C-alpha cells in the first residue's frame, strides 16, 4: 500500500497551491489604424500596421 499523509493539509496551504490555476482573460487593444481588437505588440492582421506604420502588405479579397 502507498504511504498516507500523516496530517491533513490546511485550507490555506491548499488554496496557496491553487492560486496559479485560474484562467486569465486575454488583453485586447484597439488597432490605431482600423480599430480592430488585437493582442498588444502584434501586427494587425486586418490592416498590416504596427505602431502607425505598414509592416506587411495585406491583399484585399476580390468579390466576383
C-alpha positions as CSV (number, residue, x, y, z in Angstrom):
1,X,0.0,0.0,0.0
2,X,1.2,3.5,-0.7
3,X,2.1,5.8,2.2
4,X,-0.7,8.1,3.6
5,X,-0.3,11.7,4.7
6,X,0.5,11.9,8.4
7,X,-1.5,15.2,8.9
8,X,-4.2,17.0,7.0
9,X,-3.0,20.0,4.9
10,X,-4.7,23.2,6.0
11,X,-7.2,25.1,3.7
12,X,-4.7,27.9,3.5
13,X,-1.9,25.7,2.2
14,X,-4.3,24.0,-0.3
15,X,-5.5,27.4,-1.5
16,X,-2.0,28.8,-1.9
17,X,-1.1,25.9,-4.1
18,X,-4.2,26.6,-6.3
19,X,-3.5,30.3,-6.8
20,X,-1.9,29.8,-10.2
21,X,-4.7,27.5,-11.5
22,X,-7.1,30.4,-12.5
23,X,-7.7,31.3,-16.1
24,X,-6.8,34.9,-17.2
25,X,-8.8,37.0,-19.6
26,X,-6.8,37.9,-22.7
27,X,-5.9,41.6,-23.0
28,X,-7.1,43.2,-26.3
29,X,-6.4,46.6,-27.6
30,X,-7.8,48.6,-30.5
31,X,-5.7,48.9,-33.6
32,X,-4.7,52.6,-34.0
33,X,-5.4,52.4,-37.8
34,X,-8.5,50.4,-38.3
35,X,-9.9,49.9,-34.8
36,X,-9.9,46.1,-34.8
37,X,-9.4,44.5,-31.4
38,X,-6.0,42.7,-31.4
39,X,-3.4,41.4,-29.0
40,X,-0.9,44.1,-27.9
41,X,2.5,44.2,-29.5
42,X,1.3,42.2,-32.5
43,X,0.9,43.3,-36.2
44,X,-2.7,43.9,-37.0
45,X,-4.0,41.0,-39.2
46,X,-6.7,43.3,-40.7
47,X,-4.6,46.2,-42.0
48,X,-1.0,45.0,-41.5
49,X,0.1,48.0,-39.4
50,X,2.2,48.1,-36.3
51,X,3.0,51.3,-34.3
52,X,1.5,53.5,-37.0
53,X,3.4,52.2,-40.0
54,X,2.7,49.4,-42.5
55,X,4.7,46.4,-41.8
56,X,3.1,43.8,-44.0
57,X,1.0,44.3,-47.1
58,X,-2.5,42.8,-46.9
59,X,-4.0,41.6,-50.1
60,X,-7.7,42.6,-50.4
61,X,-10.1,39.7,-51.4
62,X,-12.0,40.5,-54.6
63,X,-15.7,39.6,-54.9
64,X,-16.8,38.0,-58.1
